[in-house]
Amino acid sequence: MPARVVDASLLGAVAFQEPRSAEAVALLEGMELYAPTLLAYELASIARKKALRYPAFARELLEALADALALDIRWMEVDHRGVVALSLATGLSTYDASYLYLARALGIPLVTFDQVLQRVPQESGGQAAREGARWLLSGRGRGRRGSMAADGSAVVEQRYGGANKGGGKQKAAKPSQGGEPV
């Protein structure tokens, strides 16, 4: 199954039935989804803003948030120092850089509706990608412990229930061997 890193602009469109939701569903269909844990906070922020704007729909918005957080997403921690470095190098916010960092570290595409994020090259950087994958596997990410599976892919174990249904071991995509980061 192909893997993708998903961001709040795309998953928010699905969760809160925004105008591009059908397009977002088509982009995500049949994909193994990965996201930095930041995504949960960004979706909660979207739900809050919508609930303030449309108080009569607050209950439905909270249910939509719960449904989105219950999706089969591999929640991943990122190296925050690496995210800051990528943010400085690309001009992205640290929030957007978190998604790009994860995509580069895992060597998989990022799907987003964010026009600023779409303009930044998504190629994974060889050494940076290997360092990012090593960081993900090192267990330094809160609530995560990792190891390499026999096929060379990362296995990340969730040590707490979190938002991912079922918890347990989750496979991450193999890091790529591309050029240096932007």
C-alpha positions in Angstrom: 0.0 0.0 0.0 1.5 3.4 -0.9 2.3 5.7 2.0 1.8 9.4 2.4 2.3 12.1 5.0 -0.9 14.0 5.5 -1.2 17.5 6.8 -4.0 19.5 8.5 -5.1 21.3 5.3 -6.0 18.0 3.6 -7.3 16.0 6.5 -9.2 19.1 7.8 -11.0 19.3 4.5 -12.1 15.7 4.9 -13.0 15.9 8.6 -15.0 19.1 8.4 -16.5 18.6 5.0 -14.9 21.6 3.4 -15.4 22.4 -0.3 -12.4 20.3 -1.4 -13.3 17.3 0.7 -14.0 15.0 -2.3 -10.6 15.8 -3.8 -9.0 15.2 -0.4 -10.7 11.8 -0.1 -9.5 10.8 -3.5 -5.9 11.7 -2.7 -6.0 9.7 0.6 -8.0 6.7 -0.7 -5.9 3.5 -0.4 -3.0 5.2 1.3 -1.1 4.3 4.4 -1.1 7.6 6.3 1.6 9.1 8.5 1.5 12.4 10.3 3.5 14.2 13.0 1.6 14.3 16.3 1.2 18.0 15.6 -1.7 17.1 13.3 -4.0 16.3 16.2 -3.5 19.7 17.7 -4.0 21.5 14.3 -7.2 19.6 13.8 -8.4 20.5 17.3 -7.6 24.1 16.5 -9.6 24.0 13.3 -12.5 22.4 15.2 -12.3 25.2 17.9 -12.3 28.0 15.3 -15.3 26.5 13.5 -17.2 26.0 16.8 -16.6 29.6 17.7 -17.8 30.7 14.2 -20.8 28.2 14.2 -21.7 27.5 17.8 -24.9 25.7 16.8 -22.7 23.0 15.2 -20.1 22.7 18.0 -21.3 19.1 18.9 -21.1 17.9 15.3 -17.6 19.5 14.9 -16.3 17.8 18.0 -17.7 14.5 16.6 -16.0 15.2 13.3 -12.7 15.8 15.2 -13.1 12.6 17.1 -13.7 10.7 13.8 -10.6 12.3 12.2 -8.4 11.4 15.2 -9.6 7.8 15.1 -8.5 7.3 11.5 -5.7 4.7 10.9 -2.8 7.2 11.0 0.7 6.4 12.0 1.4 9.2 14.5 5.1 10.1 14.5 7.3 12.4 16.6 9.8 14.5 14.7 13.2 15.9 15.7 12.3 19.4 16.6 15.9 20.7 16.1 15.7 19.3 12.6 12.3 20.9 12.0 13.7 24.3 13.0 16.7 23.9 10.7 14.4 22.9 7.8 12.1 25.9 8.7 15.0 28.3 8.5 16.3 26.8 5.3 12.9 26.8 3.5 11.1 29.8 5.1 8.3 27.6 6.2 6.6 27.9 9.6 7.8 25.2 12.0 4.3 23.7 11.8 4.6 23.2 8.0 8.2 22.2 8.3 7.1 19.4 10.7 5.1 17.7 7.9 7.9 18.2 5.3 10.5 16.9 7.7 8.5 13.7 8.3 7.9 13.2 4.6 11.6 13.6 3.9 12.7 11.5 6.8 10.4 8.6 5.7 11.1 9.2 2.0 7.4 9.4 1.1 5.3 12.1 -0.5 3.5 14.8 1.5 -0.1 15.5 0.5 -1.3 19.0 1.2 -3.6 21.7 0.0 -1.3 24.4 1.6 0.0 26.4 -1.4 3.1 27.6 0.5 4.0 24.0 1.4 3.3 22.8 -2.1 6.0 25.2 -3.5 8.8 23.7 -1.4 10.6 20.7 -3.0 9.7 17.5 -1.2 12.8 15.5 -2.2 14.2 13.8 0.9 17.8 14.7 1.7 20.2 11.7 1.9 22.1 12.4 5.1 19.2 14.4 6.6 16.8 11.6 5.8 19.0 9.0 7.4 19.5 11.2 10.5 15.7 11.8 10.7 15.0 8.1 10.3 17.7 7.3 13.0 16.1 9.9 15.3 12.6 8.3 14.8 14.0 4.9 15.6 16.1 6.0 18.5 13.1 6.2 20.9 13.8 9.8 21.7 10.3 10.7 20.4 7.9 10.8 23.4 5.9 7.6 23.7 7.7 5.9 20.8 10.3 3.2 20.6 11.7 2.0 17.3 13.7 -0.8 15.6 14.5 -2.0 12.1 12.4 -4.8 10.7 13.9 -7.6 8.6 12.8 -5.9 5.4 14.7 -2.7 6.4 11.6 -0.7 7.3 11.2 1.0 10.6 9.0 -0.5 13.3 7.7 2.1 15.7 6.0 1.0 18.9 3.4 3.2 20.5 3.8 3.0 24.3 0.5 4.7 25.1 -3.0 4.5 23.7 -2.9 7.9 21.9 -5.2 8.7 19.1 -4.3 5.7 16.9 -6.8 2.9 17.3 -5.3 -0.3 18.6 -1.9 1.1 19.5 0.8 -1.6 19.2 3.5 -1.8 16.6 3.3 0.2 13.4 5.5 0.0 10.4 7.0 3.1 9.0 8.2 3.6 5.4 11.8 3.0 4.5 13.9 6.1 4.5 15.0 7.2 1.0 18.5 7.7 -0.2 18.0 11.1 -2.0 20.1 14.3 -2.2 20.7 16.8 0.5 17.8 18.9 1.9 16.9 22.4 0.7 
